[in-house]
Amino acid sequence: MAASSSSSSSSSSSWRCNLILILVGCCVLVVSSEGNNYNPRPDVVKGLSWSFYKNSCPKVESIIRRHLKKVFKEDIGNAAALLRLHFHDCFVQGCDASVLLDGSASGPSEQEAPPNLSLRAAAFRIVDELRDLLDQECGTVVSCSDIVAIAARDSVHLSGGADYEVPLGRRDGVEFASREATIANLPSPATNASTLVKFLATKNLDATDLVALSGGHTIGLSHCSSFTGRLYPTQDPTMEEDFADDLKQICPTPNTDATTVLDVRTPNRFDNKYYVDLVNRQGLFTSDQDLYSYKKTRAIVKSFAEDGALFSEKFVHAMLKMGQLSVLTGNNGEIRANCSVRNSDNVQLKTVVEEEKESSAEL
């Protein structure tokens, strides 16, 4: 009997230990999925690396984050501007910083195409500031396209969103896209969800990626011209009445030159409230609200509205996929010394190179 009792007690104790371990494991899983440092680590394009600048510029990310903290303290609106810059760069001809290039004799820059006219001038200035800071620390080894990718990540995190690692090693393109190509690859705010799903499929991005990336509209502003087609001459029936009335106060005519927030609940915080807006018919653009109307994306919108951690997870995954679209690596492209000018057109860079050659010759 004593042996039996001892065996039973040992079995019971073991069972309790296993139960505790299971419960602890579950808690760890919950913390991991809801934490602020989720990193799903999708496949990385050949040539990119999670530790690309480990030796050549180990402080690259800390330098960028430190500067952006100061920038956002003065104007948090710049976070949305930098995030949008990354989107508009990647979707046109890949994440090659071609959106930063000035126009030339070969034609107007991507910045001059209609979808890019509303990009904030401050975003370009901030990238230039980061270029200078990194050059002072490491020399010209970090590409402008990597600066834009890191700045987009920090814009998300410093606005309250997830912190995640970004694969690096992109190189900068030497050509900008044509006006036609830029327009074709940046769908307008009036685009419906069905069209957007088909368009993103051409970029190897699925419906979940579309809905997740659209969550970037949880921060930022829009000009009236991007949505007054839903107000005038007749009101879009999918728009909630009080929300529409508020917008008409801000934009009393179709041509009003004013701005309003993209997310009426938490306009300066990166969270899942954008999806709550959509469920309540308070999405600003057709491209936003139709995600809830369209049967293939409606359930995804609802799941993100109900679960902020799920949105964060899917957003990070989609951003890492988008951030690797048609990237240049290895010997392709270049590392621009001036983000707005190709090295071959950079007079200042040519002067420095010539002076170095003369100095070497004298030695």
SULWOFEN-V77124 format. One record per residue. N is the residue number from 1. PSI is psi in whole degrees, 0 to 359 (999 if undefined). OMEGA is omega in degrees with one decimal (NA if undefined). D_FIRST is the distance of its C-alpha to the first C-alpha in whole Angstrom. Layout:
n	psi	omega	d_first
N	PSI	OMEGA	D_FIRST
N	PSI	OMEGA	D_FIRST
//
This chain:
n	psi	omega	d_first
1	317	-179.3	0
2	317	-180.0	4
3	319	-179.8	5
4	318	-179.8	5
5	320	179.5	6
6	318	180.0	8
7	319	-179.7	10
8	319	-179.7	10
9	319	179.8	12
10	318	179.6	14
11	318	-179.7	15
12	319	179.7	16
13	317	179.3	18
14	319	-180.0	20
15	317	-179.8	21
16	321	179.0	22
17	317	179.5	24
18	320	179.9	26
19	317	179.2	27
20	316	-180.0	28
21	319	178.7	30
22	315	-179.2	31
23	318	178.7	33
24	318	179.0	34
25	319	179.0	36
26	319	179.6	37
27	318	179.4	39
28	318	179.3	40
29	319	-180.0	42
30	315	179.8	43
31	319	-178.7	45
32	319	-176.4	46
33	334	-177.0	48
34	355	-177.8	49
35	174	-175.4	50
36	11	-177.1	54
37	35	-177.7	54
38	134	177.7	53
39	102	-176.9	54
40	347	177.2	54
41	72	175.0	56
42	176	177.7	58
43	142	-179.0	59
44	134	179.1	62
45	142	178.5	66
46	129	-179.4	67
47	338	175.2	69
48	159	-177.7	67
49	152	176.2	64
50	346	-177.8	61
51	40	-171.8	63
52	320	-175.7	66
53	21	-177.0	68
54	320	-178.5	65
55	321	-174.4	68
56	331	179.6	71
57	69	-173.5	71
58	338	-177.4	67
59	11	-173.9	68
60	312	-175.7	69
61	324	179.6	67
62	325	177.7	67
63	315	179.5	70
64	314	-177.8	71
65	319	-179.6	68
66	318	179.9	69
67	319	-178.2	73
68	330	175.1	72
69	319	178.4	70
70	317	-178.8	73
71	313	-176.2	75
72	334	176.7	72
73	326	178.5	73
74	323	-178.8	76
75	100	-177.9	76
76	344	178.1	73
77	338	179.4	75
78	342	176.8	75
79	312	178.2	72
80	324	-178.8	72
81	318	-179.9	76
82	323	177.0	74
83	316	-179.6	71
84	324	178.6	74
85	319	178.4	76
86	316	177.5	73
87	310	-175.0	73
88	336	174.9	77
89	308	-172.3	77
90	322	-173.4	74
91	337	-173.8	75
92	297	177.1	78
93	31	179.6	78
94	167	-176.2	75
95	78	-175.0	74
96	12	180.0	77
97	22	178.7	78
98	336	179.2	81
99	340	-179.0	81
100	341	-174.9	82
101	137	172.6	86
102	160	176.4	89
103	168	-179.4	91
104	189	179.0	94
105	338	-178.8	97
106	350	178.1	95
107	176	179.8	94
108	154	-179.5	92
109	169	175.4	89
110	329	-178.8	86
111	335	-176.7	86
112	355	176.4	89
113	145	-175.1	87
114	316	-178.2	87
115	341	-176.5	83
116	358	-177.9	83
117	336	-178.7	86
118	6	174.1	83
119	136	-177.3	81
120	132	176.1	82
121	328	-178.8	84
122	327	-178.9	82
123	319	178.6	79
124	320	179.1	81
125	319	-179.5	82
126	320	177.3	79
127	319	178.3	78
128	321	178.2	81
129	318	178.9	80
130	320	176.5	77
131	313	-178.9	79
132	316	-179.3	81
133	318	-179.7	78
134	325	177.6	76
135	321	179.0	79
136	325	-177.4	79
137	318	-168.8	76
138	353	-169.1	76
139	181	-177.2	79
140	79	-179.9	80
141	339	-179.8	76
142	128	-178.1	74
143	156	176.6	76
144	325	-179.8	77
145	325	175.3	75
146	324	176.9	72
147	315	179.9	73
148	319	-179.2	73
149	317	179.4	70
150	319	179.7	68
151	323	177.6	70
152	315	178.0	69
153	315	-179.0	65
154	330	176.0	66
155	321	176.8	68
156	307	-174.7	65
157	314	-176.7	62
158	352	173.6	65
159	4	178.3	65
160	359	-178.5	62
161	191	-175.5	60
162	151	170.1	58
163	133	-176.2	59
164	157	179.1	58
165	149	-179.7	60
166	127	175.3	63
167	138	-174.3	64
168	168	-178.5	67
169	8	176.7	70
170	151	172.3	72
171	161	-173.1	76
172	139	178.1	79
173	158	179.8	81
174	2	177.9	85
175	144	173.4	86
176	158	-178.7	85
177	158	177.7	85
178	165	176.7	88
179	316	-177.8	88
180	316	-179.9	88
181	322	179.3	84
182	313	179.7	83
183	318	-177.2	84
184	334	-175.3	82
185	5	176.5	79
186	86	-177.5	79
187	145	-177.4	78
188	163	178.1	80
189	346	-179.5	78
190	3	-177.7	79
191	138	180.0	78
192	166	-173.9	75
193	322	-180.0	72
194	315	178.9	72
195	321	-179.8	75
196	320	178.4	73
197	316	179.9	70
198	320	-179.8	72
199	313	-178.3	74
200	333	177.1	70
201	330	178.0	69
202	344	178.1	72
203	11	-177.6	71
204	33	176.1	67
205	136	-175.0	66
206	186	-176.0	64
207	323	178.4	64
208	320	176.4	61
209	317	179.5	63
210	309	-177.3	66
211	321	179.7	64
212	313	-178.9	63
213	328	176.7	66
214	338	177.4	68
215	349	172.8	65
216	342	177.7	68
217	10	174.5	70
218	347	173.8	67
219	155	174.8	70
220	178	-177.4	73
221	162	174.4	77
222	147	173.0	79
223	150	-178.8	83
224	321	-175.1	84
225	341	-178.9	85
226	347	-177.0	82
227	356	-177.8	81
228	345	173.5	84
229	343	176.7	84
230	350	-178.1	82
231	325	-174.1	84
232	146	-1.9	87
233	340	175.6	89
234	150	-176.2	86
235	136	176.4	83
236	120	-177.2	80
237	343	178.8	78
238	354	-179.3	75
239	130	-179.8	75
240	138	-170.1	74
241	309	-177.7	77
242	322	178.0	76
243	316	178.7	76
244	318	179.3	79
245	319	178.4	81
246	319	-179.7	80
247	325	178.7	81
248	333	175.3	84
249	322	-179.5	85
250	322	-177.8	84
251	77	-175.4	86
252	344	176.4	89
253	162	179.7	90
254	337	-176.0	89
255	11	179.4	91
256	133	178.4	90
257	87	-179.7	89
258	172	179.2	86
259	159	174.4	82
260	165	-176.8	79
261	151	178.3	75
262	329	-178.0	73
263	112	-173.6	70
264	344	-176.4	71
265	306	-179.5	67
266	74	-170.6	67
267	337	-178.1	70
268	10	-179.4	69
269	132	179.1	65
270	103	-179.2	64
271	195	-175.8	61
272	11	-175.8	60
273	339	174.8	63
274	320	-179.0	65
275	329	173.4	63
276	321	175.5	63
277	314	-176.6	67
278	318	179.0	67
279	329	-179.8	65
280	17	177.2	67
281	37	-178.6	70
282	31	174.2	71
283	140	-173.0	71
284	313	-176.8	75
285	159	170.7	76
286	318	-179.3	76
287	337	175.1	74
288	299	-172.2	71
289	328	-178.1	71
290	343	175.1	71
291	331	178.8	68
292	333	-180.0	66
293	326	-175.0	69
294	129	-172.8	68
295	330	-177.3	66
296	346	-179.4	64
297	350	-175.9	64
298	314	-177.6	63
299	327	179.1	59
300	317	177.6	59
301	313	-179.4	61
302	319	-178.7	59
303	323	178.3	56
304	325	178.5	58
305	327	-177.3	59
306	340	-172.3	55
307	96	-178.5	53
308	325	179.7	55
309	322	178.5	53
310	315	177.0	53
311	313	-179.1	57
312	315	179.8	57
313	311	-176.5	55
314	328	178.3	57
315	314	179.7	60
316	314	-179.1	59
317	315	-179.3	59
318	322	179.2	62
319	320	180.0	64
320	327	175.1	63
321	312	-179.4	64
322	321	-177.1	67
323	356	178.2	68
324	13	-179.2	68
325	121	173.9	70
326	43	-178.7	73
327	152	174.2	73
328	133	-179.5	75
329	175	176.8	73
330	238	-179.5	74
331	3	178.4	78
332	146	179.4	79
333	205	-177.9	80
334	175	171.3	81
335	104	-175.4	80
336	132	175.8	82
337	330	175.0	84
338	118	-171.1	85
339	340	-177.6	83
340	359	-176.2	86
341	134	173.0	88
342	146	-179.5	87
343	325	-179.4	88
344	339	179.3	91
345	3	-174.5	92
346	98	-176.9	91
347	318	-179.1	95
348	318	179.5	93
349	318	179.4	90
350	321	180.0	93
351	316	179.2	95
352	315	-179.6	92
353	316	179.8	92
354	321	178.8	95
355	322	178.9	95
356	321	179.4	93
357	318	179.2	94
358	319	179.2	98
359	318	-179.9	96
360	321	-178.3	94
361	321	179.1	98
362	325	179.0	99
363	999	NA	96
//
